[in-house]
C-alpha cells in the first residue's frame, strides 16, 4: 500500500512541478516576449513596411548580405515562421540557401532577441542557466549570435553551390 501512495504522490508531484514551471513562464518570459513582439512590430510600422522591403531587395545582390543580413532582419522583424516569406525577394536559385541560412539562425538569434523564435527561448534559457554559473549570459548570447552568423553564411554559400551543381546535372539529364 505504501508503494501505491508513494506512486500517486510522485505522479501528482510531476504535474505540480510542471505547473510551477508554467507559472514561471507566465510571470517571466511570456510578458517579455509579448513586449518584444509589440516593439518590433511598432518599429516596422514606424520605418515603413515598403522601406523594409526595398532594403531587403537591395541586400539580395551580394552573397554575404544575402546569407547574413536578410536572414537576420527577416527573423528579427518577422519572427519565426513568417521570416521565410522574405525568400520572395530572391532568385529561385538562391531560395534553398536562404531557407537553410534562416533556419540555422533561428536558434542563435534567441539569446539577444527572444521574440524572433519564442519556442527556442526555453532551450536557450536552459543552456544559459548552466552558463550563468561560470560566465556572463550576455557574453554567451553575443558569442552565440556571432557564431551563428558565420555558420549561416557558410551554410548559405555551400547550399547555393550544391543547388547550382544539382540543377546543372538535372538540366543535362533533361537534355539527354
N, C-alpha and C positions, 0 to 999 in steps of 0.2 A: 504493500500500500504506500509506503514512503516513496518508492520509486515513481509511482503514478503521480503523487502530489508534487514531487520534485520536477517531473517532466512537465506537468501543467504549469507550474511556476516559471520554468525556463521558457516554455512556449510563449506565455503571455509577456514575459520579460523581453523577449526578442521584439515583440510589437511595441512595447513601451519604449525601448531604445530607438526603434525606427521613428516613433512619434517625437521623441526628443530631438533627433537629428532633423526631422522635418520642421519642427518649430524653430530650430536654429536657422534653417534656411529661410523661413518666413520672416523672421525678425532680423536676419543678417544680409544674406546675399541677394535675395529676391528684390527688396526695395532698392538696393544698389543697382541691380541690372535694369530695373524699370526706369530709374533716374537717368542712367547712361543712355538707354534707348531713346528716351524722350529728348535728351540733349543732342544726340547725334541727328535725330530727325529734325529738330529745330535748326541745327547748324546747316543741314542740307537745304532746308527751306529758305534760310537767310542767304546762303550762297546762290541758290537757284539751281533747280534740277538741270536746266539746259546748260548752264556753265559747267556743272559737274560732268555732264555727258560729253561736252566738247573737249574738256580736258582729257577725259579718258580716251576719246578717239585719237587725240594727238599722241598719247602715250603708246598707242599700239604700233607706232612706226619703228621703234627701237627695241631690240631684243631685251636689253637689260630692264627697261621700264615695262615692257610687255609682261615680263615674268616676275617683277618685284612690285612696282608701284600699282599696277592695275589690280593684282590680287589683294594687295594691302588695302587700297582705297575701297575696293568693292566690298571686302569683308568689313572694313571699318564703317562705311556708310550704309550698306545694305544688309549686313549681317548674314549669317547662315540661315536658310538656304537661298535667299534672294541674290547673294553675291555672284552666283553662277550666271545670272542674266547679263552681266557685263560682257560675257563672251560674244554677244551680238555685235560688238564693235570690231571683232577680229575677223580676219580672213579664215576661211574654212580650214586651211592647213595649220592654223595656229590654235584652233579651239581645243583640241585634245590636250595640248601642252598647257594652255591656260587653265583648263579644268584640273589637271594634275597639280599645277603650282598652287592653285587656290585651295584645293582640298588639303594639300600639305601645309598650308599656312594656318588653317583654322584652329589648330591646337596651339602653336607658338604665340599667336596674337592675343590669346586669352589672358596671359599674365598681366599685360598692361591695359588691355581693353576687353574686359569680360563680356560686354554686351555683344561683341562680334560673334560669339558662339557660346551662349549661356549653358548649353548642355555640357560643354567641355570644362566649364568653370569648376565644377565639382572635382573633376580629375586633377586639374591644375592645383586647386586648393589642397588636395590631399598630398601632392608632391611638395608643394610649398610649405606645408605644415612641417613636414620632415626636415626640409631645408632650413627652416627658421631656427632650428636648434644649433646649426653650425654656421649660418651666414645670414645675409640680408635678403629678404624676399624681393625687394625692388631690383637688386642686383641680379637675382635669378631671372626675373621677368625680362629685363633688358637683354641679358645674355641669351635667353630662350628665343626672344624675337629676332635678334641679330643672326643667330644661328639658323633660325627658320627662314629668314630672307635669303641667306646664302644657299640653303638647301633647295628652296623653291626655284631659285634662278637656275641651279644646276639641273634640277628635275625638268624644268620647262624646256631648257635647251636640249637635253637628251630626248625628251618625248617628242619635241619638234623634229629632231633628226630621225628618230625612229618612224614617225609618221611619214616623213618625206621618203624614206627608204622603202617602207611598205607600200605606199601609194605608187611609187615608181615601179615596183615589182608587179603590182596589180595592173598597172597600165600596160606593161609588157605582156602580161598573161592575157589581157583582153585583146591585144593586137594579134596574138597567135591563134 
